[in-house]
């Protein structure tokens, strides 16, 4: 495990001595703009494992991305090595298609404490629900960021994350009713408790999510990456590029449908990903929204 190698991967060149919020934010933003949130392994015949060495090799050396259990595990390890007070938490993701939270704890988060204040650092959600800054763990406070306004609420020791988005301008009206578009302006994201978790708590989920026909991740091939102005996403054959605050209180969402032969080229040019095996794109309509 080599911190210099990790920072070469993300392009971060700032301080490694300070354990403050500004440094944490800088490290975090370099991660989400270099490392995609993606599940492509499932759709090109590879197995996703949670061994830290495997995660490190995949993301740092092979320049791939990963889902929350990979991205946030690696990020948490980096922060711990730098001296941050970190721990893992587990969340239940909201499914807008079913209008309910998942019954299985599938989302791994990082909690970081700085000068007595707790923050949630989540580099593994992707699309427009990917936070761009660590969020202070405080209930009922609007926390505006470039992607929109995030907010935690808390009830009976259960914490809830929600996000308010801007209006959306979609130039290609063929996609104005796409199942990928989030229709609500305020969206629940996930719920969690402050009970510390370990990677071992996610072993079953890691297998389930990549094998069950009920899993979102077997129904869709997903690759998303944050940019300095918004994010890119390739879901099945649909490539989208979102620009935040393109006009006042409005995001620009551009859609294009790719041909089979354009998929690998797009992964390379837009996400800096080269796969070892052939990808079979999948997009069964359902609960994933941007």
N, C-alpha and C positions, 0 to 999 in steps of 0.2 A: 504494500500500500504506500503510494508515493504522492505526497501532497503537491509537490512541484508538477508532477505529471497531470494530476487532476486540474490544477489551475491553468496549465497549458491548454488543457481540453476546453475549459470555459473562457479562457482569455482574461481572467482576473489578474491584475498586476498591482493591486493596492496593498494596504498594510496587512500583515499577519500577526501583528503584536497586540492590536487593540481588540478587546472583546466588547465593543459598544454597538449600539443599534445601527449607526451609520455604516460601520464595516459589515455587519451582518446583512444589511439591506443590499449593499454592493455585491457581496459574495452571492447572495440569493438571486439577484437579478442577472448576474452573469450565468448562473446555472440554468435558469429557465429560458434564456435566450440562446443557449448553446446545446442543451440536452432536450430532445423532444420527449413529450409524453406519447408513448406509442405501445401498441400490442402486436406488432407485426410478426413477432416470433410465432405466435399462435397460428398465423396464416401462411407461414412458410416452413412448417414442419419442425420447428425448434421447440424445446421445452424451456419454460421460464422457471428458474430456481431462485431461491432466496439466499443462497450462500454468498456472503459478502465478497469473497474473492471473485466469484463468477460475475456478480453485479459490477464490480470494479472493472474487470476485464472487458465486459460487454460495453459499458458506457464510456470508460476512459480510453481503453486501448483500441476497441473496435469502432469507437465513435458512433455507437447506437444510442437509443433512448431507452425508456422503460416505463412501466406503470408505477403507481404510488409506492408499492412495496420495494421497488428498486430505486427510484429517484430519491425518495425521502430517506430510505435507509442509508444510501451513499451520502446524501447531504448531512444527515445527522451525524454520521461517522466523521466527516470532514470537520464539522463544527466542534464536536467533542475533542478532536485532535488539536484544535486551535485554542482549547481551553474554555469553550462555552459550556454553561450548565444546561444540558439537553436531556430530554426523555422522549419516548415514543408514546403516542396515544392512538386509540382506535375509533373510527367513525362509521356510522351507518349512512349510506348515500341515499339521497332522495331520488325517487323514480317518478318523473313528471307524467309518464305514460300511465302509471298505476295510481298516481297521486298519493304515494305513501313512501315512508322510509323503508329501506331494505331490512330484512329480519336477520341478515348475516353481517357481522362487522368486517367489511372488506377494505376499508380505507385507512392507511397508515399515515399519521401526522407526526410532526416534530414540535415539541414544546421547548421553548428556550427562555430561560430566566436571566434578565440583565438588571442589576441593581435593584433586585427585589420585585421587578415587574415581569409578568409572564407574557410571552408572545407565542402565537401560532405561526409556524413556518411550514408552508405546504407547497412543495415544488412538484407535486404529482397529481394535478387535476386536469390541466389542459383547457383548451378553448377559452371561452369568455369568462369561465368561473375560476380561472387561474389567478390567484392574487399576485400582485407585483411587489408588494412590500409585506414584511412581517406584520401580523395583526395583533394589536394589544388585546389581551384576553380580558375584556371588560364588557359587561352586558349593557345593551340599549344605546350604545354610542355609534353614530354613523362614522364610518372610516372611509372617506372618499379616496379612490385610487384611479389610475388611468382607465382600467377596465369598467369602472362604475363605482357604486357605493356599496361597500360590504358592511355587514352588521352582525354582531353576536347577540343572541338573547339567551336567557338562562331560566330554567324552571326545574325545581326539585333536583338540583345538582346535574341536570342534563343541559348541555350547551347546544345551541342551534346556530348555524351559519346561513345567512341569506344574502342575496345580492340584488340590487336595483340597477337595471340597465337603462341605457338611452334608447331613443327611437332608432329604427334601422332603415337605411336607404339601400334598396336592392335594385341596381340598374337592370339586371336581367330578370324581367318579370316572370319568366318561365319558372323561376325558383321562389316566387313570392309566397307560395304555399308549401314549400319544402318541409318534410318532416324533420329536417335538421334545424330549422329555425325555431328559436324559443319564442313562444307567443305571449307569455306573460312578462310584464315589466318588472315585477318583483318575484324572485324565484328562490325557493328553499334549495340549499345545496347539500348539507349533511348535518347530522347530530352526533354528539360525542360526550363522553364523560372524561374526568381528569384522572381516571385510574391509569397508572403507568402500565404500559404494555411492552412486550418483547417481540422480536421477529418470530419467535416460536408460536406466538398467538395467531399467526397468519398462515401457518403451513397448510391447513385444510383449505382455506380460502384461495390460496395460490393455485392449488390443484383444481378446485371446483371452478374457478373463474375461467380457466383455460380449457376445460373439458366439458362442462355442462352445456347442453343445448339451450338452457334457460339463461345462460350468462350473456350479458351485453357484449362481452369481449369475444365470444364465439360468433355472434351475429354481425359484428362489424369489424373491419380492419381499420385501425385508427392511427393516424400520426399527426400530432399537432405541435407547433413550436411558437413561442412568443417572440415578437420582434420589438423594435424600439417604438413602433407606432401602433401595434395591435397584435394579431396572431395569424398564422396560416394553419390550415387543416386539410388533410386528405383522408376522407372517409369513404371507403369503397373506391369508386371511380370519381367521386365528387371532390374537386379541389376548391377551397374557399380561402379568400384573403380578406381579413377584417381590419379596417383602419378606425381606431377610436377617435371620437370627436372630430370627424371629418368636416362637419359643420356644427354649429352650436347645438349641443344636446342631441347629436345624431351621429351614429356610426355607419360607415360605408361597408357593406357586405357584398363582395363580388364572388360569383359562382361560375365554375366551368366544369363540364363533364369531360373526363379524359378517355381516350381510347386505351386499350390494353397496352399497346406499345409505348404510350406516354407515361405510364405509371412509374417505372423505374427511373426514367430521366427526371421526372418531377421530384421524386424522393431525393435524388442526388443534388439537383439544382436548388431546391427550395428548403430541404431539411438536412442536407449534407449527410445523407444515409446511403450506404451501399450495402445491399443484402448479400449474404453468402449463398442463400437458396432462393428459389423462385417464389415470389409472392403470388398468392391467389386472392385478389381483392374480394371482399364480401361487404354487402350492405343490405341487411334485412331490416325493413322499416321498423322503427320502435323508438326507444326512449332516449337516444343520445341527441342532445341539442347543443347548438352553438350560440 
